[in-house]
């Protein structure tokens, strides 16, 4: 199959009367990293929630050439979609290892051992903390656990919502390094970030959202050089520079 | 009061407390997984005891017919509700699980019942009849409003309680029954006399609590239920079907309820409306544990049982008043020690 792994056409989603996402069309090619950048409240998180099925939406949603608009979250997970939400949504009173094991819930027992091995190889810190309760982890470790839990389901498309939010610069660098490695391992990635500089650096293609709409899109390297983007999102000093 | 009486009361209290512990733990379990404060938990216990009593007397228990009625209702209601997205496979599943199996069970039970089956077989049949009622009650009453507030779910639970009392009256009649004990006879131990049934209750409660602990700590399904309770969105994001977890929780609740019913049936007379007062005592224990901790629930339930038995000795007319009054200081204590937060946050 050579078509895009994810294709959105005119997707809209609203809270009560406020339309948080309006007529968004977006394409993500297999094995690529696409980033959606934009200010707080631009509708980026709502867009991810709509793709995952957490938030109901109108418009066409195709994943792996199949219409997924009518599927429940669980079925979308089964199809290979996985979201690492901004709030991580970990099982805070359970151990790191149990969190990871539950990540492979759809795959059953056989996939657990292999998945754990891979995740621990990618995140050695989680191996050290495997018996620790998830709620006691540091911010960076939580993000690693959330990503590790998502990887346990062997997703074809991993959606990351603000993976660098609230993390120290050194850890942000690690997280972006892992995102690049995941792409090399064949995982397609949809990355939502406020840290536009880092996101554009790793992404192949980028969309800019403002007030619920896509206002610009193009190759990430082109957008990184675009004066409008530099002024609005990158800034001169680069406050969130990585 | 001398020490013999005190020991006797203590024994009595611990045994009743064991039953309250089972019901209380079930309330905590259901609340954790589905956020429903399941008022009618005791009805499962009453139905279990009454089903066993019918089988012992050689009659076909009312639950057999009730299962068919609820099964067909659930299938019809869900077919109408999901008519837009209904697939043939799902219709097939419902036809077998909700219509064919209950009818088959009804036929089997009505054939076996007149032969007055052995006790172990009667208990198994009782479980086979009552356990499926749990998920059916969940599907009919709670699944469509699974995302509603705790208060809405609580009000629905009260409605279900009245409905179940009414159904119990229709299917079992107003008469009260007493079961035969699992183990007849009395065993002396020092100054104490243990009824065989008391020992069965203690052993069964310990075994059930151990099994529950193992299930939640060591099985994937148990962990998935816990995960759903801890973080519903997180659970959905890893692909745990949270609707199915609700049904499983209710099946467990019906199983524990039915078993506790068969256990207490020989100690006290059970009629269609006896369940409420029993589960309310489990509820007192569950409240003491903040509807959150299983071990605290067990300890509190035994405390409730002991308090009740001593209250019965000193002021028997007030024994229920004393037990239920306990809930007020408990609530005050809990509201002082726990931080306040909005009930609706997930």
Interface residues (C-beta under 8 A of the other chain):
Chain A: X52 X54 X70 X72 X73 X74 X77 X78 X82 X83 X85 X89 X90 X91 X92 X93 X94 X98 X101 X102 X103 X105 X106 X109 X149 X150 X152 X153
Chain B: X85 X220 X223 X224 X226 X227 X230 X231 X233 X234 X235 X236 X237 X238 X239 X240 X241
